Amino acid sequence: MMAQAFPKLAMRPMLPTDVPLLAEIFRAAIEELTIDDYSPAQQEAWASAADDEEKFGAKLAAELTLVATFGGSPVGFATLAGNARIDMLYVHPAASGQGAAAMLCDALEKLATARGTKQLTVDASDAARGFFAKRGYSERTRNTITVAGEWLANTTMIKPLATKESAS
């Protein structure tokens, strides 16, 4: 009998068939991982971005979207907009703290660097601010945005990327 390897984190580009599951991950992450920072009404408004799955899928398809998988199943995703901004980074609560977000973030930073981007920005939720700060992102501006009639606060954070010359 062959020894069974433990499933491990992997990553791949998004497939169109991933959209319903990514919408579910998006909603679950907001519902469970932002509870200390946002009110139920704010969470509901934020999560409603995935209610129209076709529109949500089109947004993911328009950006560079990577999917983190565990044992072959998607557990998180991240999107890079215009090579310069991390637009979305969501991990299912059941997979939170297992390294999926760091793996996705590493990949987006490497891709952006390879494409000549000098710095990455992210509008981090209050729940994600600590994660990005640990990765070398510094806070620039505090924002208030309106989503589905609710006010939500986030923070624009910036990380300088190593250029090809300084990396060698």
N, C-alpha and C positions, 0 to 999 in steps of 0.2 A: 504493500500500500504506500502511495506517495504521501509525503508530508504536505499538509495544507498550509500554504502561506497565509498569514493574516492579511486581510484586505488593507490597502494603504491608500493614502490620498494620491490622487492623480489629477491631471488637468487636460482639458481639451477645448477646442473652439465650440461655441454654442451651435446646436442643431435646431432647425425650426420646430422639431418635435419636443424640444426642451421647454418651450414657452409656458405651457400650463403648470409644470412643476416649478419653474423659476418664479412664476407669479405666486405660487403657494409659499415658496421659500421667502420671498419678499414680504408677503403678508405676515407669516409666522415670526420672522425676525423683528418686524416692527411691533407686533402684538406682545412678544415676550421679552425682547432685549432692550426696549426703550421705555419700559414701564416706570422707571425711576425719574425719567427726564421729561416725559410728555404726558398730558392728560389723555383719558380715553377718547375724547372728542378729537384731539389733535392726532392721535394714533390712527383713528378711523379715517380721518381726512387723508392722511399720508398714505395709508394702505389702499385707499380707493383708487390710486393711480394704476393698480393692477386689475381693477374691476372689468375694464374693457381689454380683454386678453389680446385682441387683434392689434389694438393701439399699443399696448405694452410690448408685444412681440415686435412690432414695427420699430419702436424706439430701440430695443435691444439689437435688432438687425442693422440699424443705421449706425451703430457704434461698434467698436471692436469689443466683443463680449466673450469672456473666458468663463468656463464652468469648472468648478472643483468637484471631483467625484470621489466617493468612498465606496470601495467594492463595486464600482461601475455605476452607482447611482449619484445623480447630482445632489450636492449638499450646500453649494454656494455658488455665487457668480459675481463677476466684476466687469465693469465697462469702462473703456477709455474713449473719451470724446475728443476729436480733433488732435490726437497725439499729445495733448497737454493737460487734460483734466480727467481725474477719476470721477466719473459721473455716478456710478452705483457700485456698492460693495456690500453684499448681503450674504450671511451664512445662516443656515437653519439652526434654531436654538439647540437642537439635539446634537449638532456637530460643532457648536460654539466652543472655542478654547482648544481645538484640536489642531490648529495650524493652517486651516483652509484659507482664512482671510490673509494671513501673512504670505502664504504661497501665491495667492492671486495678486496681492499687492506687489510682491517681488517681480512677478512676471510682467505686470503692467509697467513697472519702473524700468525694467530691462528693455522692453519693447520701445518705450518712449525714448530712452537713452539711445538705442540703436537707430532710431529715426531722427536723431539730432535734436531732440527736445532738451532745452536748458533747465527747465523746471516744471514740476508737476503741481497742479493745484487740486484741491478737493474742498467741497463745501461739506464739512463734517458735522453730523448730528451731534448733539451733546453726548449721546451714548457712545459715539465713535471717536470723540476728540482725543481721549487718552491713548487709544490704539495708534492713531496717526502721530501723536506727539512722541511716543516711544520710537517711532520709525524715522524721526528726524524732521517731521513737518513742523513749521512754526506758525503760530496764529497771526493772521493779518487783520481781518475785520470780522466783526460780529454782524450777522445779518438777521433780518426778520423777513420771512417770506409768507405769502398767503397760499395755502393749498386747500382747495375745496371749501373755501370760506373760513378756514381756521388759520390763525397765526402760528408759525413755527419758527423757532430760533435755530440757527446753525452758525458755524464759524468757518470762514475761508482760511485754509491753511496751505502753506507753500513749502515745497522741498526742492532745493537745488539738486540737479542730477549731475553726475560726473560726465564730462564730455569725453569723447574718444581720446583726445590728446592726454587729458589728466588721468584717464583710466589705465593707460599703458605703462 
